[in-house]
Amino acid sequence: QRRSNKESDRNKRAMSNYQSADAKKEEFRRYLEKSGVIDALTKVLVGLYEEPDKPPSAVDYIRKYLGTPSNVDVDALRSENDELKARIKELTRSVDDLKSSLKEARS
């Protein structure tokens, strides 16, 4: 009986420690969620996943993305960059067409 009580006490302490660790993990998870860390990490990982040309170093990509000042809207900058790339293609085609027209006019 004595041995059984000791084992029971040991099991209770182990369960208490386990529950305490779970509570600490849950508290930490709520802290990360409340402070926006989970959202920021999710965005950077989705961005990396959707990147057509995977960078050689995923860690450097994450550092670069998370290293931006908090007042910079990275998504807006990416969108603007995509629009500007499309505009460059459009203008390049226009220049090529004009060169071709000029060449024909001179002949």
C-alpha positions in Angstrom: 0.0 0.0 0.0 2.8 2.3 0.9 4.5 1.8 -2.5 1.2 2.4 -4.2 0.8 5.8 -2.4 4.3 6.9 -3.5 3.6 5.9 -7.1 0.3 7.7 -6.9 1.9 10.9 -5.6 4.6 10.6 -8.3 1.9 10.3 -11.0 0.0 13.2 -9.6 3.1 15.4 -9.7 3.9 14.3 -13.2 0.4 15.2 -14.3 0.6 18.5 -12.6 3.9 19.3 -14.3 2.5 18.2 -17.6 -0.6 20.4 -17.3 1.6 23.3 -16.1 3.8 22.9 -19.3 0.6 22.8 -21.5 -0.7 25.9 -19.8 2.6 27.7 -20.4 2.6 26.7 -24.0 -1.0 27.9 -24.5 -0.2 31.2 -22.8 2.8 31.7 -25.0 0.8 30.8 -28.1 -1.9 33.4 -27.1 0.9 36.0 -26.6 2.3 35.3 -30.1 -1.1 35.5 -31.6 -2.0 38.8 -29.8 1.3 40.4 -30.7 0.8 39.6 -34.4 3.8 37.2 -34.7 1.7 34.3 -36.0 0.1 36.5 -38.7 3.5 37.9 -39.8 5.1 34.4 -39.9 2.1 33.0 -41.8 2.4 35.9 -44.4 6.1 35.4 -45.0 5.7 31.6 -45.3 2.8 32.0 -47.7 4.9 34.5 -49.7 7.8 32.1 -49.8 5.5 29.3 -50.9 4.0 31.4 -53.7 7.4 32.7 -54.9 7.8 31.3 -58.4 11.6 31.4 -58.2 12.5 30.0 -54.8 15.4 31.8 -53.2 18.6 29.9 -52.5 18.2 30.5 -48.8 14.7 30.4 -47.2 16.2 31.8 -44.0 17.6 34.9 -45.8 14.2 35.4 -47.5 12.4 35.3 -44.2 15.0 37.7 -42.6 14.6 40.1 -45.5 10.8 40.0 -45.4 10.6 40.4 -41.6 13.4 42.9 -41.5 11.4 45.6 -43.1 10.3 48.5 -40.9 6.8 48.1 -39.5 5.4 51.1 -41.4 6.2 49.6 -44.8 3.3 47.8 -46.6 5.2 45.0 -48.3 2.1 43.7 -50.1 1.4 47.1 -51.5 5.0 47.4 -52.7 4.9 44.0 -54.4 1.6 45.0 -56.1 3.2 48.2 -57.3 6.2 46.4 -58.5 4.1 44.0 -60.5 2.2 46.9 -62.0 5.4 48.6 -63.0 6.8 45.5 -64.5 3.7 45.1 -66.7 4.0 48.8 -67.7 7.6 48.3 -68.7 6.6 45.4 -70.9 3.9 47.5 -72.4 6.2 50.4 -73.1 8.9 48.1 -74.5 6.4 46.7 -77.0 5.4 50.3 -77.9 9.0 51.3 -78.5 9.6 48.2 -80.6 6.4 49.0 -82.7 7.5 52.6 -83.2 11.0 51.5 -84.3 9.5 49.1 -86.7 7.1 51.9 -88.1 10.1 54.3 -88.4 12.1 51.7 -90.2 9.3 51.1 -92.7 8.7 54.8 -93.2 12.4 55.3 -94.1 12.4 52.5 -96.7 
